[in-house]
Amino acid sequence: MSKPAEMGNIGMTIDCLSETIHNRREVDPSESYTARLLGDENLALKKIAEEAGEVIMAAKDQDHDQLRYEAADLIYHLLVVLEKYGVTVPELADELNRRMK
């Protein structure tokens, strides 16, 4: 049985995580995994592919807790890549909002 999730505000969480990732640009990559990802395009892109595969496997296995865990990893790594290439969370939100129209 899955653990009950605490209620959260995904928008606030994504904004806070995005800001943290942005601030890691100034950190020594040897001291921050995020800074290392921001400085290594191949590693960052490889992690997106790896995490997407893990999301697929957790979904296929119908493993609720693992799916939640892997989805969080995927979103984190996606936000790192978006930061690396200058795509902001507001731009992403705008794109998603346009698709709901």
C-alpha positions as CSV (number, residue, x, y, z in Angstrom):
1,M,0.0,0.0,0.0
2,S,1.3,3.4,-0.9
3,K,2.2,6.0,1.7
4,P,-0.3,8.9,1.9
5,A,1.1,12.0,0.3
6,E,1.0,15.3,2.0
7,M,-0.9,18.0,0.3
8,G,1.3,20.4,-1.6
9,N,1.1,23.2,-4.1
10,I,2.9,22.0,-7.3
11,G,3.3,25.6,-8.6
12,M,5.0,26.8,-5.5
13,T,7.2,23.7,-5.4
14,I,8.2,24.0,-9.0
15,D,9.0,27.7,-8.6
16,C,11.1,27.1,-5.5
17,L,12.9,24.2,-7.1
18,S,13.5,26.2,-10.3
19,E,15.0,29.1,-8.3
20,T,17.2,26.7,-6.4
21,I,18.5,25.2,-9.7
22,H,19.1,28.7,-11.1
23,N,21.1,29.6,-8.0
24,R,23.3,26.5,-8.4
25,R,24.8,28.0,-11.6
26,E,27.2,29.9,-9.3
27,V,28.2,26.9,-7.3
28,D,31.4,24.8,-7.8
29,P,30.3,21.7,-9.7
30,S,32.5,19.6,-7.4
31,E,30.2,20.7,-4.5
32,S,26.8,20.5,-6.2
33,Y,25.2,17.7,-8.3
34,T,22.9,20.4,-9.9
35,A,25.9,22.6,-10.8
36,R,27.5,19.5,-12.3
37,L,24.4,18.8,-14.4
38,L,24.3,22.4,-15.5
39,G,27.9,22.2,-16.7
40,D,27.7,18.9,-18.4
41,E,25.2,18.8,-21.3
42,N,25.7,15.1,-22.0
43,L,25.1,14.1,-18.3
44,A,22.0,16.3,-18.0
45,L,20.4,14.9,-21.2
46,K,21.4,11.3,-20.3
47,K,19.7,11.7,-16.9
48,I,16.5,12.8,-18.6
49,A,16.5,9.7,-20.7
50,E,17.4,7.5,-17.8
51,E,14.7,8.9,-15.5
52,A,12.0,8.7,-18.3
53,G,12.8,5.0,-18.6
54,E,12.4,4.6,-14.9
55,V,9.1,6.3,-14.9
56,I,8.0,4.0,-17.7
57,M,9.1,0.9,-15.7
58,A,7.4,2.1,-12.5
59,A,4.2,2.7,-14.4
60,K,4.4,-0.6,-16.1
61,D,4.9,-2.3,-12.8
62,Q,1.9,-0.3,-11.3
63,D,4.2,0.7,-8.4
64,H,2.6,3.9,-7.1
65,D,5.4,4.9,-4.7
66,Q,8.2,4.2,-7.2
67,L,6.3,6.0,-9.9
68,R,5.9,9.1,-7.7
69,Y,9.7,8.9,-6.8
70,E,10.8,8.5,-10.4
71,A,8.4,11.2,-11.7
72,A,10.0,13.6,-9.2
73,D,13.5,12.7,-10.5
74,L,12.3,13.2,-14.1
75,I,10.8,16.6,-13.3
76,Y,14.0,17.7,-11.4
77,H,16.2,16.7,-14.3
78,L,13.9,18.4,-16.8
79,L,14.0,21.6,-14.8
80,V,17.8,21.5,-14.9
81,V,17.8,21.1,-18.7
82,L,15.3,23.9,-19.0
83,E,17.5,26.2,-16.9
84,K,20.5,25.2,-18.9
85,Y,18.8,26.3,-22.1
86,G,17.1,29.4,-20.7
87,V,13.5,28.2,-20.7
88,T,11.8,29.7,-17.7
89,V,9.0,28.1,-15.6
90,P,6.6,31.0,-16.7
91,E,7.4,30.2,-20.3
92,L,6.6,26.5,-19.7
93,A,3.4,27.4,-17.9
94,D,2.4,29.7,-20.8
95,E,3.0,26.9,-23.3
96,L,0.9,24.4,-21.2
97,N,-1.8,27.0,-20.7
98,R,-2.1,27.5,-24.5
99,R,-2.6,23.8,-24.9
100,M,-5.7,23.9,-22.6
101,K,-7.5,26.4,-24.8
